């Protein structure tokens, strides 16, 4: 989403590209922590954001048992009126769907969420197939759509809220500080909602 054809068609605006350039120049970025470190945990953080993306390397995040355990420990701390929050977009929602609590259920069980609609994923795949191959299929053409993988772990299919409208669309869970989006077009609104959650919590002053 930062360069090339995908940036032109689906990607970041020039304003966001400038912000990204500033971020990657920061000391925090240059000396980033890593979830694989033995001493790493999420308790020190007020918010966790799980980005989307279709490029195959995102599977290291989606399929990581370490990440699943970290999220399973962290997510209960976002129950309202807690001072912590979680945001996820596109395939980032699948990471949460894969994480299981002590009861063996996904931490999204009983939660309200959205994710990338199967229709959008299929359309992006077929439109870009001639010059990008199966880029928009994280698990290859035989893998299931992210929407299908999320729906099957929810307590009720109706807990998945979606929209095919082009306008930004974000879903917030009523019981937890959890917000989710579908695709890059929702990212700015999703970020604003997460900031609002944090400003309304005990850990950040308005």
C-alpha positions in Angstrom: 0.0 0.0 0.0 3.0 2.3 0.1 4.3 2.0 -3.5 3.7 0.7 -7.0 0.4 -0.3 -8.5 -1.3 -1.3 -5.2 -0.5 2.2 -3.7 -1.9 3.9 -6.8 -5.1 1.9 -6.8 -5.8 0.9 -3.2 -3.1 2.6 -1.1 -2.0 5.4 1.2 -2.5 9.0 0.4 0.5 11.4 0.1 -0.3 12.7 3.6 -0.1 9.2 5.1 3.0 8.4 3.1 4.7 11.5 4.8 3.6 10.3 8.2 4.9 6.8 7.5 8.3 8.2 6.5 8.5 10.1 9.8 7.5 6.9 11.7 10.1 4.7 10.1 12.8 7.3 10.9 11.9 7.2 14.6 14.1 5.5 17.2 11.2 3.3 18.3 10.9 1.9 14.8 14.6 1.4 14.4 14.8 -0.5 17.7 11.4 -2.2 17.6 10.4 -4.9 20.1 9.5 -8.3 18.8 6.9 -10.7 19.9 9.3 -13.6 19.7 11.5 -12.2 22.5 11.2 -14.3 25.7 10.6 -11.2 27.9 8.0 -9.6 25.6 4.4 -9.1 26.7 1.5 -6.7 25.9 0.6 -5.7 29.4 2.6 -2.5 29.2 0.7 -1.3 26.2 -2.6 0.7 26.2 -3.5 -0.4 22.7 -2.8 -3.2 20.3 -3.5 -2.7 16.6 -3.5 -5.6 14.1 -3.0 -4.4 10.5 -4.3 -6.1 7.5 -2.6 -7.1 4.3 -2.6 -9.9 1.8 1.1 -10.4 1.1 2.1 -14.0 2.1 4.5 -12.9 4.9 1.6 -11.8 7.1 1.1 -15.5 7.8 3.9 -15.2 10.3 1.5 -13.1 12.4 -1.7 -14.9 11.6 -0.4 -18.4 12.4 1.9 -17.6 15.4 1.0 -19.5 18.6 3.1 -16.9 20.5 1.0 -14.0 19.1 -2.2 -16.0 19.8 -1.2 -16.4 23.5 -0.3 -12.8 23.9 -3.6 -11.7 22.5 -5.6 -14.2 24.5 -4.0 -12.8 27.7 -4.5 -9.2 26.6 -7.9 -9.1 25.1 -9.9 -9.6 28.4 -8.2 -6.4 29.7 -10.2 -4.4 27.1 -13.6 -5.1 28.7 -15.3 -1.7 29.2 -14.6 0.5 31.1 -11.0 -0.7 30.9 -8.2 1.6 29.8 -7.0 -0.7 27.1 -8.1 -1.2 23.5 -7.7 -3.5 20.5 -8.1 -2.6 16.8 -7.9 -4.9 13.8 -8.5 -4.5 10.1 -8.8 -6.9 7.1 -6.7 -10.0 7.8 -5.8 -8.5 11.2 -9.2 -9.7 12.4 -8.2 -13.3 11.4 -5.3 -13.1 13.9 -7.8 -12.4 16.7 -10.1 -15.2 15.3 -7.2 -17.7 15.6 -6.4 -16.7 19.2 -8.2 -18.9 21.8 -8.9 -18.3 25.4 -8.8 -20.9 28.3 -12.2 -22.2 27.2 -10.8 -23.2 23.8 -13.0 -20.7 22.0 -11.7 -17.8 19.9 -11.4 -14.6 21.8 -13.8 -13.2 19.2 -16.5 -15.6 20.4 -19.4 -13.5 21.6 -17.9 -10.3 20.1 -19.2 -8.1 17.4 -16.7 -7.5 14.5 -16.2 -6.9 10.8 -13.5 -8.0 8.4 -12.7 -8.0 4.7 -15.9 -9.1 2.9 -15.5 -12.2 0.7 -16.9 -10.3 -2.2 -14.2 -7.7 -1.9 -11.4 -10.2 -1.5 -12.6 -12.2 -4.6 -13.0 -9.0 -6.7 -9.5 -7.8 -5.7 -8.0 -11.2 -6.6 -9.6 -11.4 -10.0 -8.9 -7.7 -11.0 -5.2 -8.0 -10.0 -4.5 -11.7 -11.1 -3.1 -10.8 -14.5 -0.2 -8.8 -13.1 -0.1 -9.8 -9.4 -0.9 -13.5 -9.4 -2.4 -14.7 -6.1 -1.2 -11.7 -4.0 -4.7 -11.2 -2.6 -4.9 -14.8 -1.5 -2.8 -15.1 1.7 -3.2 -18.9 1.8 -3.3 -19.4 -2.0 -6.2 -20.0 -4.3 -7.3 -23.1 -2.3 -7.4 -21.2 1.0 -10.7 -19.9 2.5 -11.7 -16.2 2.4 -10.9 -14.3 5.6 -14.6 -13.7 6.1 -15.4 -17.4 6.2 -12.6 -18.1 8.7 -13.9 -15.3 11.0 -17.6 -16.2 10.9 -17.0 -19.8 11.9 -15.5 -18.8 15.3 -18.2 -16.3 16.3 -21.0 -17.2 18.6 -23.5 -16.2 15.9 -23.0 -15.4 12.2 -25.0 -12.2 12.9 -22.1 -11.0 15.1 -20.2 -10.2 11.8 -21.3 -6.8 10.6 -20.4 -5.8 7.1 -21.1 -3.3 4.3 -20.4 -3.3 0.6 -20.7 0.5 0.5 -17.5 2.4 -0.5 -17.9 4.8 2.5 -15.6 4.1 5.5 -17.2 1.4 7.8 -16.0 0.5 11.3 -17.6 -1.8 13.8 -17.3 -1.4 17.6 -18.1 -4.1 20.1 -20.5 -3.0 22.8 -18.8 -4.7 25.7 -15.1 -4.4 24.9 -12.9 -1.6 23.6 -12.5 -3.4 20.3 -13.0 -1.8 16.9 -12.5 -3.4 13.5 -12.5 -2.4 9.8 -12.7 -4.1 6.4 -9.9 -2.7 4.2 -7.6 0.4 3.7 -10.5 2.7 3.0 -11.6 2.2 6.6 -8.2 2.7 8.2 -8.5 6.5 9.0 -11.9 6.2 10.6 -10.8 3.1 12.5 -7.7 5.0 13.9 -9.9 7.9 14.9 -12.3 5.5 16.8 -9.4 3.9 18.6 -8.1 7.3 19.7 -11.6 8.2 20.9 -11.7 5.0 23.0 -8.3 5.8 24.5 -9.3 9.4 25.3 -12.4 8.1 27.0 -10.5 5.7 29.1 -8.6 6.2 32.4 -5.2 6.0 30.8 -5.2 9.0 28.5 -6.4 12.5 29.2 -8.6 14.2 26.6 
